[in-house]
């Protein structure tokens, strides 16, 4: 009911504003609705593009299935492709040697997941790998910032040249009286 009052909007005495729109000018409501409609159309367009791209990648994946690929059906049946038939079907092998192997014929449309990769997926993964390598290259270049020059290696000290234990443990010499008095008295200018 409130929506229809907003659309009607002719109840106010002032033609520029109406109480149904809360005192706003009459052109505000259609503009807001127009902007929302445009945003909704853009969202539909963007999502439909993504869905088309995802569906084409899925179709490429199904066409790339070869013997040896692992697949999972929509019903949860997991196995390895043994043969790809001409009539858009595959034969998969499930089970093991110990429990016994079973073979099933599935339509490609019923395959939910596979490890086969189509050309678009391979190209996308290569692009992502290049991007990651580029980021790692930039990070390593930043890590290799200019380092201070290394000091030349010191020659090893022979036992005769090394200070004795008594010399290294000797307490530090105390300053003489003359040195302490110079520090305590302020310099006269």
C-alpha positions as CSV (number, residue, x, y, z in Angstrom):
1,X,0.0,0.0,0.0
2,X,2.8,2.4,0.9
3,X,4.4,1.6,-2.5
4,X,1.3,2.6,-4.4
5,X,1.0,5.8,-2.4
6,X,4.6,6.6,-3.5
7,X,3.8,5.9,-7.1
8,X,0.5,7.9,-6.9
9,X,2.2,10.9,-5.2
10,X,-0.6,13.3,-6.3
11,X,-2.1,13.8,-2.8
12,X,0.1,16.8,-1.8
13,X,-1.0,20.4,-2.4
14,X,2.4,21.4,-3.6
15,X,3.2,19.9,-7.1
16,X,6.9,20.0,-6.4
17,X,6.8,18.0,-3.1
18,X,4.3,15.5,-1.8
19,X,3.7,14.1,1.7
20,X,3.7,10.6,0.3
21,X,7.4,10.9,-0.6
22,X,8.3,12.4,2.8
23,X,8.6,15.9,1.4
24,X,11.1,15.0,-1.3
25,X,10.8,16.4,-4.8
26,X,8.7,14.3,-7.1
27,X,11.7,13.4,-9.4
28,X,13.7,11.7,-6.6
29,X,11.7,8.5,-6.4
30,X,11.8,7.6,-10.2
31,X,15.6,8.4,-10.3
32,X,16.2,6.0,-7.3
33,X,14.1,3.3,-9.0
34,X,15.9,3.8,-12.3
35,X,19.4,3.5,-10.7
36,X,18.3,0.3,-8.9
37,X,17.0,-1.2,-12.2
38,X,20.3,-0.3,-14.0
39,X,22.3,-1.9,-11.2
40,X,20.1,-5.0,-11.3
41,X,20.6,-5.3,-15.1
42,X,24.4,-4.9,-14.8
43,X,24.5,-7.6,-12.1
44,X,22.4,-10.0,-14.3
45,X,24.7,-9.3,-17.3
46,X,27.9,-9.9,-15.2
47,X,26.6,-13.1,-13.6
48,X,25.4,-14.5,-17.0
49,X,28.8,-13.9,-18.5
50,X,30.5,-15.7,-15.6
51,X,28.0,-18.6,-16.0
52,X,28.7,-18.9,-19.7
53,X,32.4,-18.9,-19.1
54,X,32.1,-21.6,-16.4
55,X,29.8,-23.7,-18.6
56,X,32.3,-23.5,-21.5
57,X,35.1,-24.6,-19.2
58,X,33.0,-27.5,-18.0
59,X,32.3,-28.6,-21.6
60,X,36.0,-28.3,-22.5
61,X,36.8,-30.5,-19.4
62,X,34.3,-33.1,-20.5
63,X,35.7,-33.2,-24.0
64,X,39.3,-33.5,-22.6
65,X,38.4,-36.7,-20.7
66,X,40.7,-39.6,-21.8
67,X,41.4,-43.1,-20.4
68,X,43.2,-42.8,-17.1
69,X,41.3,-39.7,-15.9
70,X,39.6,-39.9,-12.5
71,X,35.9,-39.0,-12.5
72,X,33.0,-38.7,-10.1
73,X,29.4,-39.0,-11.2
74,X,26.5,-36.9,-10.0
75,X,25.4,-39.9,-8.1
76,X,28.7,-40.2,-6.2
77,X,30.2,-43.1,-8.2
78,X,34.0,-42.6,-8.4
79,X,36.3,-44.4,-10.8
80,X,38.9,-44.3,-13.5
81,X,38.0,-43.8,-17.2
82,X,38.8,-47.0,-19.2
83,X,37.3,-46.1,-22.5
84,X,35.7,-43.0,-24.2
85,X,32.9,-44.1,-26.5
86,X,31.7,-42.3,-29.6
87,X,28.1,-41.8,-28.4
88,X,29.1,-39.3,-25.7
89,X,29.6,-41.9,-23.0
90,X,32.5,-43.2,-21.0
91,X,33.2,-46.6,-19.3
92,X,34.7,-46.3,-15.8
93,X,36.3,-48.8,-13.6
94,X,35.6,-48.9,-9.9
95,X,36.8,-51.1,-7.1
96,X,40.1,-52.8,-6.6
97,X,41.8,-56.1,-7.4
98,X,41.1,-57.3,-3.9
99,X,37.4,-56.4,-3.7
100,X,36.7,-57.0,-7.3
101,X,36.5,-54.5,-10.2
102,X,33.2,-53.2,-11.7
103,X,32.7,-51.4,-15.0
104,X,30.0,-48.8,-15.6
105,X,28.9,-46.9,-18.7
106,X,28.1,-43.3,-17.9
107,X,26.9,-40.4,-20.0
108,X,29.4,-37.5,-20.0
109,X,26.6,-35.2,-18.9
110,X,26.4,-37.1,-15.6
111,X,30.0,-36.5,-14.7
112,X,30.2,-34.1,-11.8
113,X,34.0,-33.8,-11.3
114,X,37.1,-34.9,-13.2
115,X,40.8,-34.3,-13.1
116,X,41.0,-33.8,-16.9
117,X,42.0,-30.2,-17.8
118,X,40.7,-28.4,-20.9
119,X,42.8,-25.9,-22.8
120,X,41.2,-22.9,-21.1
121,X,41.9,-24.3,-17.7
122,X,45.5,-25.0,-18.6
123,X,46.0,-21.5,-19.9
124,X,44.4,-20.0,-16.8
125,X,46.7,-22.0,-14.5
126,X,49.8,-21.0,-16.5
127,X,48.8,-17.4,-16.3
128,X,48.3,-17.7,-12.5
129,X,51.7,-19.4,-12.2
130,X,53.3,-16.5,-14.1
131,X,51.5,-14.0,-11.9
132,X,52.7,-15.9,-8.7
133,X,56.2,-16.1,-10.0
134,X,56.2,-12.3,-10.7
135,X,55.0,-11.6,-7.2
136,X,57.7,-13.8,-5.7
137,X,60.3,-12.1,-8.0
138,X,59.3,-8.7,-6.7
139,X,59.3,-9.9,-3.1
140,X,62.8,-11.4,-3.5
141,X,64.0,-8.2,-5.2
142,X,62.8,-6.2,-2.2
143,X,64.5,-8.7,0.2
144,X,67.8,-8.3,-1.7
145,X,68.0,-4.6,-0.8
146,X,71.5,-3.1,-0.8
147,X,73.4,-4.8,2.0
148,X,76.3,-3.2,3.7
149,X,79.6,-4.3,2.4
150,X,81.0,-7.3,4.2
151,X,84.1,-6.8,6.3
152,X,87.1,-8.6,5.0
153,X,87.6,-11.9,6.7
154,X,90.0,-11.8,9.6
155,X,92.8,-14.2,9.7
156,X,92.4,-16.9,12.3
157,X,94.1,-16.2,15.6
158,X,96.8,-18.7,16.7
159,X,97.0,-19.8,20.3
160,X,100.2,-17.8,20.8
161,X,98.5,-14.6,19.6
162,X,95.3,-15.0,21.6
163,X,95.1,-13.1,24.8
164,X,95.5,-15.1,27.9
165,X,92.6,-15.9,30.2
166,X,93.9,-13.6,32.9
167,X,94.1,-10.6,30.4
168,X,90.6,-11.1,29.3
169,X,89.2,-11.3,32.8
170,X,91.2,-8.3,34.1
171,X,88.9,-5.6,35.5
172,X,88.7,-2.4,33.5
173,X,91.1,0.3,34.7
174,X,89.6,3.0,36.8
175,X,90.1,6.6,35.5
176,X,92.7,8.7,37.3
177,X,91.7,11.6,39.6
178,X,92.7,14.2,36.9
179,X,90.3,12.7,34.4
180,X,87.4,12.6,36.9
181,X,87.9,16.2,38.0
182,X,87.8,17.4,34.4
183,X,84.5,15.7,33.8
184,X,82.9,17.1,37.0
185,X,84.0,20.8,36.5
186,X,82.1,22.7,33.9
187,X,84.2,24.2,31.1
188,X,84.7,27.9,31.6
189,X,84.4,30.2,28.6
